[in-house]
Amino acid sequence: MGIILQLLAMYYFSLAAATTAVLVFFMVALISYGFELISLVTKKGKYDLYDAVASTAGATLGIVFILILQYYKR
């Protein structure tokens, strides 16, 4: 999710790489925690905060990967 959102943010917004990375990080955190809140409210599935943390951590790795590729592309 981090790689896809980072690439979309870079394509649609002409911001600095660090700015898009921060925006994408917050978007990923909101999406991940939103899924957990939906499972808590609807009682369908299992509410587990660590799933949101793991999803955000994985997306952060994707964001860092894209930032490294951008750095070496210059």
Secondary structure as UniProt FT lines:
FT   HELIX           2..12
FT   HELIX           17..42
FT   HELIX           49..73
//
